[in-house]
Amino acid sequence: MPKVFDWRGYRFYFYSEEGTPLEPPHVHVRKDGSEAKFWLRPFVSVAYNRGFSGIVLRRLAQQVIENRERIEAAWNGYFTGND
């Protein structure tokens, strides 16, 4: 499970083998047993939320928006081997 970055104790990551065929670029966020998944395109949106409040989810979405290029670079580097 490649980690992209941490922010205030939240871990932003993706799974190395998720979906066949491979799902489009996205990121998971986890902290204290709660987890959410965000699609990156065509715009950042919540795929699912398990345990985060609405306020926290909005803050996490903002972090995904601000770091979308970083997340996509990590995703593409991992899955295409072009870091």
A tleap script that builds the chain and sets N, CA, C and O, in Angstrom:
source leaprc.protein.ff14SB
mol = sequence {
  NMET PRO LYS VAL PHE ASP TRP ARG GLY TYR
  ARG PHE TYR PHE TYR SER GLU GLU GLY THR
  PRO LEU GLU PRO PRO HIE VAL HIE VAL ARG
  LYS ASP GLY SER GLU ALA LYS PHE TRP LEU
  ARG PRO PHE VAL SER VAL ALA TYR ASN ARG
  GLY PHE SER GLY ILE VAL LEU ARG ARG LEU
  ALA GLN GLN VAL ILE GLU ASN ARG GLU ARG
  ILE GLU ALA ALA TRP ASN GLY TYR PHE THR
  GLY ASN CASP
}
set mol.1.N position { 0.846 -1.169 0.000 }
set mol.1.CA position { 0.000 0.000 0.000 }
set mol.1.C position { 0.893 1.235 0.000 }
set mol.1.O position { 1.306 1.697 1.064 }
set mol.2.N position { 1.194 1.771 -1.172 }
set mol.2.CA position { 2.077 2.934 -1.275 }
set mol.2.C position { 1.475 4.192 -0.632 }
set mol.2.O position { 0.356 4.596 -0.948 }
set mol.3.N position { 2.236 4.786 0.261 }
set mol.3.CA position { 1.815 6.030 0.911 }
set mol.3.C position { 2.239 7.201 0.045 }
set mol.3.O position { 3.363 7.241 -0.455 }
set mol.4.N position { 1.331 8.156 -0.129 }
set mol.4.CA position { 1.648 9.364 -0.886 }
set mol.4.C position { 2.132 10.445 0.070 }
set mol.4.O position { 3.175 11.058 -0.160 }
set mol.5.N position { 1.371 10.685 1.151 }
set mol.5.CA position { 1.796 11.657 2.152 }
set mol.5.C position { 0.932 11.514 3.401 }
set mol.5.O position { -0.111 10.861 3.386 }
set mol.6.N position { 1.392 12.141 4.477 }
set mol.6.CA position { 0.637 12.245 5.722 }
set mol.6.C position { 0.300 13.712 5.933 }
set mol.6.O position { 1.059 14.601 5.549 }
set mol.7.N position { -0.849 13.949 6.549 }
set mol.7.CA position { -1.270 15.301 6.894 }
set mol.7.C position { -2.053 15.228 8.198 }
set mol.7.O position { -3.112 14.604 8.254 }
set mol.8.N position { -1.537 15.859 9.238 }
set mol.8.CA position { -2.207 15.915 10.548 }
set mol.8.C position { -2.660 14.544 11.044 }
set mol.8.O position { -3.739 14.406 11.621 }
set mol.9.N position { -1.837 13.552 10.814 }
set mol.9.CA position { -2.137 12.203 11.271 }
set mol.9.C position { -2.982 11.378 10.305 }
set mol.9.O position { -3.237 10.203 10.567 }
set mol.10.N position { -3.417 11.967 9.198 }
set mol.10.CA position { -4.172 11.251 8.173 }
set mol.10.C position { -3.185 10.701 7.153 }
set mol.10.O position { -2.283 11.408 6.703 }
set mol.11.N position { -3.361 9.458 6.798 }
set mol.11.CA position { -2.488 8.806 5.821 }
set mol.11.C position { -3.196 8.795 4.473 }
set mol.11.O position { -4.321 8.304 4.374 }
set mol.12.N position { -2.563 9.322 3.443 }
set mol.12.CA position { -3.086 9.350 2.072 }
set mol.12.C position { -2.305 8.308 1.278 }
set mol.12.O position { -1.081 8.394 1.181 }
set mol.13.N position { -2.993 7.338 0.719 }
set mol.13.CA position { -2.324 6.198 0.086 }
set mol.13.C position { -3.231 5.575 -0.969 }
set mol.13.O position { -4.394 5.950 -1.115 }
set mol.14.N position { -2.675 4.622 -1.694 }
set mol.14.CA position { -3.475 3.795 -2.594 }
set mol.14.C position { -3.002 2.363 -2.451 }
set mol.14.O position { -1.918 2.106 -1.928 }
set mol.15.N position { -3.815 1.438 -2.915 }
set mol.15.CA position { -3.460 0.025 -2.856 }
set mol.15.C position { -2.693 -0.356 -4.114 }
set mol.15.O position { -2.970 0.163 -5.196 }
set mol.16.N position { -1.735 -1.257 -3.976 }
set mol.16.CA position { -0.898 -1.638 -5.114 }
set mol.16.C position { -1.621 -2.548 -6.103 }
set mol.16.O position { -1.243 -2.604 -7.273 }
set mol.17.N position { -2.637 -3.250 -5.661 }
set mol.17.CA position { -3.399 -4.129 -6.558 }
set mol.17.C position { -4.876 -3.944 -6.260 }
set mol.17.O position { -5.453 -4.674 -5.453 }
set mol.18.N position { -5.478 -2.970 -6.912 }
set mol.18.CA position { -6.868 -2.674 -6.613 }
set mol.18.C position { -7.685 -2.653 -7.898 }
set mol.18.O position { -7.629 -1.707 -8.683 }
set mol.19.N position { -8.437 -3.719 -8.083 }
set mol.19.CA position { -9.345 -3.771 -9.222 }
set mol.19.C position { -8.735 -4.406 -10.445 }
set mol.19.O position { -7.561 -4.199 -10.753 }
set mol.20.N position { -9.539 -5.178 -11.137 }
set mol.20.CA position { -9.158 -5.742 -12.429 }
set mol.20.C position { -10.328 -5.527 -13.358 }
set mol.20.O position { -11.343 -6.205 -13.196 }
set mol.21.N position { -10.252 -4.635 -14.313 }
set mol.21.CA position { -9.047 -3.840 -14.613 }
set mol.21.C position { -8.779 -2.800 -13.526 }
set mol.21.O position { -9.628 -2.522 -12.679 }
set mol.22.N position { -7.594 -2.245 -13.576 }
set mol.22.CA position { -7.181 -1.249 -12.598 }
set mol.22.C position { -8.158 -0.080 -12.585 }
set mol.22.O position { -8.542 0.436 -13.635 }
set mol.23.N position { -8.552 0.326 -11.393 }
set mol.23.CA position { -9.454 1.470 -11.262 }
set mol.23.C position { -8.732 2.750 -11.679 }
set mol.23.O position { -7.502 2.799 -11.686 }
set mol.24.N position { -9.501 3.789 -12.027 }
set mol.24.CA position { -8.879 5.086 -12.343 }
set mol.24.C position { -8.155 5.644 -11.114 }
set mol.24.O position { -8.409 5.197 -9.995 }
set mol.25.N position { -7.264 6.607 -11.308 }
set mol.25.CA position { -6.521 7.180 -10.188 }
set mol.25.C position { -7.445 7.692 -9.076 }
set mol.25.O position { -8.432 8.383 -9.326 }
set mol.26.N position { -7.091 7.332 -7.859 }
set mol.26.CA position { -7.833 7.742 -6.674 }
set mol.26.C position { -6.908 7.625 -5.478 }
set mol.26.O position { -5.786 7.130 -5.593 }
set mol.27.N position { -7.383 8.082 -4.332 }
set mol.27.CA position { -6.578 8.008 -3.119 }
set mol.27.C position { -7.486 7.627 -1.952 }
set mol.27.O position { -8.646 8.035 -1.886 }
set mol.28.N position { -6.935 6.844 -1.043 }
set mol.28.CA position { -7.607 6.488 0.197 }
set mol.28.C position { -7.006 7.330 1.309 }
set mol.28.O position { -5.841 7.723 1.248 }
set mol.29.N position { -7.818 7.604 2.328 }
set mol.29.CA position { -7.348 8.343 3.498 }
set mol.29.C position { -7.805 7.581 4.729 }
set mol.29.O position { -8.958 7.160 4.814 }
set mol.30.N position { -6.901 7.406 5.679 }
set mol.30.CA position { -7.227 6.640 6.886 }
set mol.30.C position { -6.667 7.337 8.117 }
set mol.30.O position { -5.583 7.920 8.104 }
set mol.31.N position { -7.461 7.246 9.182 }
set mol.31.CA position { -7.003 7.685 10.508 }
set mol.31.C position { -7.940 7.093 11.549 }
set mol.31.O position { -9.161 7.151 11.401 }
set mol.32.N position { -7.365 6.525 12.600 }
set mol.32.CA position { -8.121 6.028 13.747 }
set mol.32.C position { -9.293 5.130 13.367 }
set mol.32.O position { -10.374 5.249 13.943 }
set mol.33.N position { -9.093 4.242 12.414 }
set mol.33.CA position { -10.127 3.290 12.036 }
set mol.33.C position { -11.146 3.810 11.049 }
set mol.33.O position { -11.991 3.040 10.592 }
set mol.34.N position { -11.105 5.080 10.701 }
set mol.34.CA position { -11.987 5.645 9.674 }
set mol.34.C position { -11.244 5.669 8.350 }
set mol.34.O position { -10.019 5.785 8.315 }
set mol.35.N position { -11.994 5.560 7.260 }
set mol.35.CA position { -11.377 5.553 5.933 }
set mol.35.C position { -12.325 6.169 4.921 }
set mol.35.O position { -13.543 6.019 5.015 }
set mol.36.N position { -11.749 6.865 3.952 }
set mol.36.CA position { -12.506 7.421 2.833 }
set mol.36.C position { -11.690 7.203 1.564 }
set mol.36.O position { -10.471 7.035 1.604 }
set mol.37.N position { -12.391 7.212 0.451 }
set mol.37.CA position { -11.760 7.071 -0.859 }
set mol.37.C position { -12.237 8.219 -1.726 }
set mol.37.O position { -13.428 8.526 -1.771 }
set mol.38.N position { -11.289 8.856 -2.421 }
set mol.38.CA position { -11.600 9.993 -3.272 }
set mol.38.C position { -11.170 9.708 -4.717 }
set mol.38.O position { -10.036 9.299 -4.964 }
set mol.39.N position { -12.081 9.927 -5.658 }
set mol.39.CA position { -11.727 9.922 -7.077 }
set mol.39.C position { -11.035 11.245 -7.366 }
set mol.39.O position { -11.360 12.263 -6.755 }
set mol.40.N position { -10.085 11.238 -8.293 }
set mol.40.CA position { -9.330 12.447 -8.614 }
set mol.40.C position { -9.875 13.190 -9.832 }
set mol.40.O position { -9.718 14.408 -9.927 }
set mol.41.N position { -10.499 12.493 -10.748 }
set mol.41.CA position { -10.978 13.088 -11.999 }
set mol.41.C position { -12.372 12.593 -12.325 }
set mol.41.O position { -12.721 11.486 -11.914 }
set mol.42.N position { -13.180 13.343 -13.034 }
set mol.42.CA position { -12.849 14.645 -13.624 }
set mol.42.C position { -12.722 15.755 -12.582 }
set mol.42.O position { -12.156 16.811 -12.867 }
set mol.43.N position { -13.239 15.523 -11.390 }
set mol.43.CA position { -13.070 16.440 -10.268 }
set mol.43.C position { -12.985 15.584 -9.011 }
set mol.43.O position { -13.423 14.434 -9.013 }
set mol.44.N position { -12.432 16.130 -7.953 }
set mol.44.CA position { -12.301 15.378 -6.704 }
set mol.44.C position { -13.693 15.117 -6.140 }
set mol.44.O position { -14.484 16.040 -5.944 }
set mol.45.N position { -13.974 13.848 -5.884 }
set mol.45.CA position { -15.270 13.465 -5.318 }
set mol.45.C position { -15.086 12.269 -4.395 }
set mol.45.O position { -14.134 11.501 -4.535 }
set mol.46.N position { -16.002 12.124 -3.459 }
set mol.46.CA position { -15.937 11.041 -2.488 }
set mol.46.C position { -16.509 9.772 -3.113 }
set mol.46.O position { -17.653 9.757 -3.566 }
set mol.47.N position { -15.711 8.716 -3.134 }
set mol.47.CA position { -16.178 7.407 -3.609 }
set mol.47.C position { -16.891 6.692 -2.471 }
set mol.47.O position { -17.943 6.087 -2.680 }
set mol.48.N position { -16.326 6.755 -1.265 }
set mol.48.CA position { -16.999 6.248 -0.077 }
set mol.48.C position { -16.392 6.881 1.166 }
set mol.48.O position { -15.268 7.382 1.145 }
set mol.49.N position { -17.153 6.848 2.238 }
set mol.49.CA position { -16.712 7.369 3.522 }
set mol.49.C position { -17.163 6.402 4.602 }
set mol.49.O position { -18.344 6.068 4.697 }
set mol.50.N position { -16.231 5.963 5.402 }
set mol.50.CA position { -16.539 5.071 6.521 }
set mol.50.C position { -16.000 5.684 7.808 }
set mol.50.O position { -14.894 5.372 8.249 }
set mol.51.N position { -16.799 6.555 8.393 }
set mol.51.CA position { -16.474 7.033 9.725 }
set mol.51.C position { -16.071 8.481 9.892 }
set mol.51.O position { -16.055 8.962 11.025 }
set mol.52.N position { -15.743 9.207 8.837 }
set mol.52.CA position { -15.363 10.611 8.992 }
set mol.52.C position { -16.610 11.494 9.029 }
set mol.52.O position { -17.585 11.233 8.325 }
set mol.53.N position { -16.569 12.532 9.849 }
set mol.53.CA position { -17.661 13.502 9.878 }
set mol.53.C position { -17.641 14.324 8.589 }
set mol.53.O position { -16.654 14.318 7.853 }
set mol.54.N position { -18.726 15.019 8.332 }
set mol.54.CA position { -18.806 15.866 7.140 }
set mol.54.C position { -17.744 16.950 7.120 }
set mol.54.O position { -17.173 17.251 6.071 }
set mol.55.N position { -17.482 17.533 8.274 }
set mol.55.CA position { -16.465 18.591 8.355 }
set mol.55.C position { -15.089 18.034 8.020 }
set mol.55.O position { -14.347 18.631 7.240 }
set mol.56.N position { -14.750 16.899 8.603 }
set mol.56.CA position { -13.448 16.276 8.337 }
set mol.56.C position { -13.365 15.871 6.869 }
set mol.56.O position { -12.324 16.055 6.239 }
set mol.57.N position { -14.431 15.332 6.324 }
set mol.57.CA position { -14.437 14.908 4.932 }
set mol.57.C position { -14.184 16.090 3.993 }
set mol.57.O position { -13.467 15.950 3.002 }
set mol.58.N position { -14.758 17.233 4.294 }
set mol.58.CA position { -14.511 18.428 3.474 }
set mol.58.C position { -13.050 18.865 3.578 }
set mol.58.O position { -12.453 19.270 2.580 }
set mol.59.N position { -12.477 18.787 4.769 }
set mol.59.CA position { -11.056 19.155 4.937 }
set mol.59.C position { -10.153 18.183 4.179 }
set mol.59.O position { -9.162 18.589 3.572 }
set mol.60.N position { -10.500 16.913 4.218 }
set mol.60.CA position { -9.717 15.919 3.483 }
set mol.60.C position { -9.841 16.143 1.980 }
set mol.60.O position { -8.850 16.060 1.254 }
set mol.61.N position { -11.046 16.425 1.517 }
set mol.61.CA position { -11.244 16.700 0.093 }
set mol.61.C position { -10.398 17.893 -0.339 }
set mol.61.O position { -9.836 17.891 -1.434 }
set mol.62.N position { -10.304 18.907 0.511 }
set mol.62.CA position { -9.476 20.066 0.179 }
set mol.62.C position { -8.006 19.669 0.070 }
set mol.62.O position { -7.296 20.165 -0.804 }
set mol.63.N position { -7.550 18.787 0.940 }
set mol.63.CA position { -6.171 18.307 0.852 }
set mol.63.C position { -5.946 17.520 -0.442 }
set mol.63.O position { -4.890 17.630 -1.065 }
set mol.64.N position { -6.934 16.735 -0.837 }
set mol.64.CA position { -6.820 15.983 -2.092 }
set mol.64.C position { -6.747 16.965 -3.267 }
set mol.64.O position { -5.933 16.787 -4.173 }
set mol.65.N position { -7.589 17.992 -3.256 }
set mol.65.CA position { -7.559 18.999 -4.328 }
set mol.65.C position { -6.190 19.666 -4.383 }
set mol.65.O position { -5.600 19.798 -5.455 }
set mol.66.N position { -5.688 20.087 -3.222 }
set mol.66.CA position { -4.406 20.800 -3.178 }
set mol.66.C position { -3.231 19.910 -3.565 }
set mol.66.O position { -2.202 20.414 -4.016 }
set mol.67.N position { -3.364 18.612 -3.398 }
set mol.67.CA position { -2.267 17.676 -3.667 }
set mol.67.C position { -2.564 16.730 -4.828 }
set mol.67.O position { -1.882 15.718 -4.992 }
set mol.68.N position { -3.572 17.050 -5.631 }
set mol.68.CA position { -3.980 16.145 -6.713 }
set mol.68.C position { -2.819 15.818 -7.655 }
set mol.68.O position { -2.630 14.654 -8.010 }
set mol.69.N position { -2.055 16.803 -8.058 }
set mol.69.CA position { -0.929 16.532 -8.968 }
set mol.69.C position { 0.092 15.609 -8.311 }
set mol.69.O position { 0.631 14.714 -8.964 }
set mol.70.N position { 0.354 15.816 -7.060 }
set mol.70.CA position { 1.290 14.964 -6.308 }
set mol.70.C position { 0.770 13.530 -6.230 }
set mol.70.O position { 1.531 12.578 -6.406 }
set mol.71.N position { -0.521 13.379 -5.968 }
set mol.71.CA position { -1.136 12.057 -5.879 }
set mol.71.C position { -1.075 11.363 -7.241 }
set mol.71.O position { -0.714 10.190 -7.336 }
set mol.72.N position { -1.434 12.105 -8.291 }
set mol.72.CA position { -1.410 11.522 -9.638 }
set mol.72.C position { 0.008 11.142 -10.063 }
set mol.72.O position { 0.207 10.120 -10.720 }
set mol.73.N position { 0.985 11.954 -9.692 }
set mol.73.CA position { 2.372 11.632 -10.030 }
set mol.73.C position { 2.804 10.344 -9.329 }
set mol.73.O position { 3.469 9.502 -9.933 }
set mol.74.N position { 2.431 10.190 -8.066 }
set mol.74.CA position { 2.775 8.968 -7.337 }
set mol.74.C position { 2.066 7.763 -7.950 }
set mol.74.O position { 2.673 6.706 -8.123 }
set mol.75.N position { 0.790 7.918 -8.278 }
set mol.75.CA position { -0.004 6.844 -8.901 }
set mol.75.C position { 0.633 6.425 -10.232 }
set mol.75.O position { 0.907 5.247 -10.460 }
set mol.76.N position { 0.859 7.411 -11.099 }
set mol.76.CA position { 1.415 7.108 -12.423 }
set mol.76.C position { 2.823 6.531 -12.323 }
set mol.76.O position { 3.175 5.612 -13.062 }
set mol.77.N position { 3.619 7.065 -11.419 }
set mol.77.CA position { 4.953 6.528 -11.217 }
set mol.77.C position { 4.935 5.086 -10.762 }
set mol.77.O position { 5.750 4.275 -11.202 }
set mol.78.N position { 4.009 4.773 -9.885 }
set mol.78.CA position { 3.924 3.405 -9.360 }
set mol.78.C position { 3.417 2.426 -10.418 }
set mol.78.O position { 4.002 1.362 -10.622 }
set mol.79.N position { 2.334 2.790 -11.083 }
set mol.79.CA position { 1.708 1.839 -12.006 }
set mol.79.C position { 2.336 1.815 -13.395 }
set mol.79.O position { 2.157 0.836 -14.120 }
set mol.80.N position { 3.059 2.848 -13.786 }
set mol.80.CA position { 3.707 2.826 -15.101 }
set mol.80.C position { 5.217 2.677 -14.982 }
set mol.80.O position { 5.904 2.424 -15.972 }
set mol.81.N position { 5.729 2.836 -13.771 }
set mol.81.CA position { 7.183 2.732 -13.568 }
set mol.81.C position { 7.927 3.955 -14.026 }
set mol.81.O position { 9.145 3.913 -14.200 }
set mol.82.N position { 7.200 5.075 -14.230 }
set mol.82.CA position { 7.828 6.311 -14.682 }
set mol.82.C position { 7.804 7.349 -13.580 }
set mol.82.O position { 7.016 8.294 -13.623 }
set mol.83.N position { 8.675 7.171 -12.586 }
set mol.83.CA position { 8.705 8.120 -11.452 }
set mol.83.C position { 9.157 9.477 -11.876 }
set mol.83.O position { 9.238 10.386 -11.050 }
savepdb mol mol.pdb
quit
